[in-house]
Amino acid sequence: MMFESYFELLFLHRALLEAKFSELPNDPDVAVSPQIAKISNQTVDEIIAILEKQGNKKEADSWREWRETLKSRPRELKIIKSNIDLMKANNSWASLSNNEKKDTIKDLAAPFFLNKDEIEKIIGTCENIIL
């Protein structure tokens, strides 16, 4: 699929964020989907690439910085933890290895980036929650 403008990608990005970080999702599998995470990351990567091609380095850097802001976004963090709670309720979380849990958290967070410590903190928080 080819996008011809920054604005087409921006609206795709907004739709993906709406789907991934909905407080009342119609399809909870969307948020945890590795394929949706990949598309979400690719969309932001392409937005950055377009801005750089246009010579708008400042805005491209602003998008890069935005991707690092999840730790200061309580709404999105709450939704990630809620999605993990749903996985725990249907016993799919318990069946994951530690590496699979890390990958799942990365998928839930996309297009935001989390560092290793942030991922471990989310795992630790979720492991201590009793349903």
C-alpha positions in Angstrom: 0.0 0.0 0.0 1.4 3.4 -1.0 0.6 6.6 0.7 1.0 9.8 -1.2 1.1 12.4 1.5 2.0 13.1 5.1 -1.7 13.7 5.8 -2.8 10.3 4.6 -0.2 8.7 7.0 -1.2 11.1 9.8 -4.8 10.0 9.6 -3.8 6.3 9.4 -1.7 6.9 12.5 -4.6 8.5 14.3 -6.9 5.6 13.4 -4.4 3.1 14.7 -3.9 5.0 17.9 -7.7 5.1 18.4 -7.9 1.3 17.8 -4.9 0.4 19.9 -5.6 2.6 22.9 -9.4 2.5 23.1 -10.8 2.3 26.6 -13.7 0.2 25.3 -12.4 -1.7 22.4 -14.8 -3.7 20.1 -12.0 -6.1 19.3 -9.4 -6.5 22.1 -7.2 -8.5 19.8 -6.3 -5.3 17.9 -4.2 -3.9 20.7 -2.1 -7.0 21.2 -1.7 -7.8 17.5 2.0 -8.0 16.4 0.8 -7.2 12.9 -1.0 -4.0 14.0 2.0 -3.0 16.1 4.2 -3.5 13.0 1.9 -1.3 10.8 1.7 1.3 13.6 5.5 1.5 13.8 5.9 1.6 10.1 3.4 4.4 9.8 5.3 6.6 12.2 8.6 5.6 10.6 7.2 6.7 7.2 5.8 10.0 8.7 9.3 10.7 9.9 10.9 9.8 6.6 8.5 12.1 4.7 9.3 15.0 7.0 13.0 14.4 6.6 12.6 14.3 2.8 10.8 17.6 3.0 13.8 19.0 5.0 11.7 19.4 8.2 14.2 17.9 10.6 12.7 19.7 13.6 9.3 18.1 13.1 10.9 14.7 12.3 12.8 14.9 15.6 9.6 15.9 17.4 8.0 12.7 16.2 11.0 10.7 17.4 10.8 12.4 20.8 7.0 11.7 20.9 7.6 8.0 20.6 9.6 8.1 23.8 6.8 9.7 25.8 4.8 6.6 26.9 6.2 6.8 30.4 4.4 10.1 30.9 1.1 9.0 29.3 -1.0 7.5 32.1 -4.0 6.9 30.0 -2.1 4.7 27.5 -0.2 2.9 30.3 -3.5 2.2 32.0 -4.9 0.7 28.8 -1.8 -1.4 28.3 -2.2 -2.8 31.8 -5.9 -3.4 31.2 -5.1 -5.4 28.1 -2.7 -7.5 30.1 -5.4 -8.0 32.7 -7.7 -9.3 30.0 -4.9 -11.7 28.9 -4.6 -12.8 32.5 -8.3 -13.3 32.8 -8.3 -15.8 29.9 -5.0 -17.4 31.1 -3.0 -16.4 28.0 -0.6 -14.2 30.0 0.5 -17.0 32.2 1.4 -19.2 29.3 3.9 -16.7 27.9 7.6 -16.9 28.6 9.3 -13.8 29.9 10.6 -12.9 26.4 7.1 -13.3 25.0 5.7 -11.0 27.7 8.3 -8.4 26.8 7.3 -8.7 23.1 3.7 -8.5 24.0 4.3 -5.3 25.9 6.2 -3.8 23.0 3.2 -4.7 20.7 0.8 -3.2 23.1 2.9 0.0 23.3 3.5 0.5 19.6 4.1 3.0 18.1 5.7 4.1 21.4 9.0 2.8 22.4 9.8 1.5 25.9 13.3 0.8 27.2 14.2 -2.4 29.0 13.6 -1.0 32.5 10.1 0.3 31.6 9.1 -3.1 30.2 10.4 -4.8 33.3 8.4 -2.3 35.5 5.2 -3.1 33.6 5.8 -6.8 33.9 6.5 -6.5 37.6 3.4 -4.4 38.1 1.2 -6.8 36.2 2.7 -9.9 37.9 1.6 -8.5 41.3 -2.0 -7.7 40.3 -4.5 -10.2 41.5 -7.7 -10.5 39.6 
